[in-house]
């Protein structure tokens, strides 16, 4: 990539005007959290019903380009809104408002801020160190491929270290300049298996190493990159415990990316870490996905452009009912909706709000659905930003299906959200109430297939196929879970 004209403008947020592509706001931005549905797709393809936490609306959104049209934008983070009206899967009338996230950055002129990377590597037995091949890679093999690829991108102004954890914890490579990438390659090649999975100890060591980074010369940002199948079995083991650890590191300016590897990923632990400030998570299951990740997600996964995004709506007599695609849980009616981080991305992102009809009476039209979405966030340099964006009904009539949307893209976003929300609900119900799961998924699949036909977008048929495959597995009462320790 070509360097920016001024090295003083490397860090996004310090001066947004220097990172524009003419003010269009056409590059991507997406929230942190889980950034793909690879695990769910692979498990379904192999005949397994995924855990519910592998089927998330925010992950589906990131896999699609979901722009909202609007006036040109010259800000690093561009925020736009578009309204809609369509029934829920159960037929309940609902208003909708999509927030579109994009950026005015020119990706060809972007230079990643200098970064201290602490590669934190699970060397436990479940990772399959020393086993597998390119066609059937183990998590350990994928970790090696990823670390070699990331080492090739290091610059002299970066810093890098490697921490390993299994039964014990070790600093396999002490902090050093990114100019010594050959040291990283050698250390990666030397990694060997070490028993159980004390991920807590590994993360705490990585945080301690990251805190030493300024002694070698400060970098603009610091990021732990965790290579793991997220199946800890010693020390902390729950998503909430790891959320607390990662949040504590974030408070010190040390952010975390989880690269969850293989078909045995623990999605609950992965999700717990991914939603906090500065964090994100990706799943990879095949060797080819390493090259794809480097081509499509690097360097964007390293680069937050907004922290603490808070979203509040005013919409007349329409009341906020829930948010979809927000990685951080929040009470929409009481405290608003939030995304702790927004990152640069290859896709333009989306957040979605659902609105209940005035007075609770079923609405037959979107008349009166209009208002403002108020957004507040902080740039990486610490500058607070507040934006108010209008949305509302333009007077258009609903169609024969009872749908109206101000923009075609908002209709697609809503369809994807309802479909993925239902897949999550079906997976959550399956273990104890499989008949309920079948009813949920059957209704959602019929609705989404109709939405896809009406919208006629090229990227929706593959999701129709995904839903049909999941529904068949539920009907057949297939096994649910991951392939932990199985390298099929």
Buried (B, 14 or more C-beta within 10 A) or exposed (E): EEEBEEEEBBBBBBBBEBBBBEBBBBBBBBBBBBBBBBBBBBBBEEEBBBBBBBBBBBBBBBBBBBBBEBEEBBBBBBBBBBBBBBBBBEEEBBBBBBBBBBBBBBBEBBBBBBBBBBBBBBBBBBBBBEBBEEEEBBBBBBBBBBBBBBBEBBEEBBBBBBBBBBBEBBBBBBBBBBEBBEBBBEBBEEBEBBEBBBBBBBBBBBBEBBBBBEEBEEBBBBBBBBBBBBBBEBBBBEBEBBBBBBBBBBEEEBBBBBBBBBBBBBBBBBBBBBBBBBBBBBBBBBBEBBEEBBEEBBBBBBBBBBBBBBBBBEBEEBBBBBBBBBBBEBEBEEEBBBBBBBBBBBBBBBBBBBBBBBEEEEBEBBEBBBBBBBBBBBBBEEEEBEBEBEBBBEEEEBEEEBBBBBBEBBBBBBBBBBBBBBBBBBBBBBEEEBEBBBBBBBBBBEBBBEBBEBBEBEEBEEBBEBBBBBBBBBEEEBEBEBBEBEBE
